[in-house]
Amino acid sequence: MNIDLLKASLSLPEPPASLSVPLQALWWDAQGDWSRAHSLVDELETADAMAVHAYLHRKEGELWNADYWYRRAGRNYHRTSLSEEWNALVRGLAGA
């Protein structure tokens, strides 16, 4: 699924079943459900899940916690804006 299809799926009541868990978390985040998004990646130990986890803590305003998860994910950067970071994560995870 590419970023355009994922964004189009935001009109659905649930994320598409074909989405990976990190992409499901980003889908719920785009729906405004930070808690549900966080619960999906909170216990996952993959680099992709930890990158989404970092983004979610950055969005929450806990930069020290975000930095911890960025390091765990092997990523020490922040995008200029949260929306740019969300888009970059989706592109990277969706492969397009």
N, C-alpha and C positions, 0 to 999 in steps of 0.2 A: 504494500500500500504506500503510495506516495503522499507527500504533504497535502496536496490539493484534495485527495480523497479523504484523508484523515480530517481535514478541516470541514469537508462536506458532511462527514459523519457526525459532526457536533450537533446536528439537528435531530439526531436519534436519541431515544431515552437511555440507551446503554451503549457502551463502546462495542465495535465489531469484535466478535469472538476471535478473529484471526490476529488481533493485535497482541504483541508481546506485552508482558506485564509492565515494563517501563513505559511503553507507548500508552497502555491503558491508564497509567498514572498521569501522564501528560494530558490525556483526553479528559480525565476527571478534573485536573487542574484548570483546563480551559473552560470547564463547566462551572468553575467557581467552588469546587468541593476539594479544598486543600487537604482536609483531614483524610478523606477517602484516598486521594492521590498518595499522601504520605504513608498511609497504612499499607499500601500495595508494595512499596519499595523499602519500607523501614527495616525489614529483616533480610532482604536479599543481599547477597555478597558478590554480585557480578559488577564489572566496571560500568556497564550501562545503567544498572539500577542505582549504583552509587552516584553517578553523574546526575541522574534525575533527582535523587535524594538531596544532593548539593544544591541544585537549582531551587528545589522547594524550600530549603532552609534560607537560601538567599532571598527568596520571595517573602518569606516570613519575617525577614529582617534580622535573623540570627547569623551574621556574617562569620563569626568565629566557628559556628557549627558547619556552615556551608564550606568554609575553608578546609575543615577536617575531612568532609566527604569528598571535596575536590581532590585532596591529596590521596585519599583511599582509592579514588577512581583513576588516579594518575593524571589528573588534569588540574593545573594551577592557573586557571584563567576565569575571567568573567566577561561576558559580552557587555556591550555598551548599555543595552536595556534588557529588561526581563523578556520582552516579546522577541527580541533578536535571539536571545539564548534559547527560548522555547522553540523557535523556528529551527535553530541550528541543531538542537537535540532531536527534534522530530525528523529532520532531514537525515541526520546521521543514523538514527535508529530505523527509519523506514527505508533507508537505502536510496532516497531520491530527494 
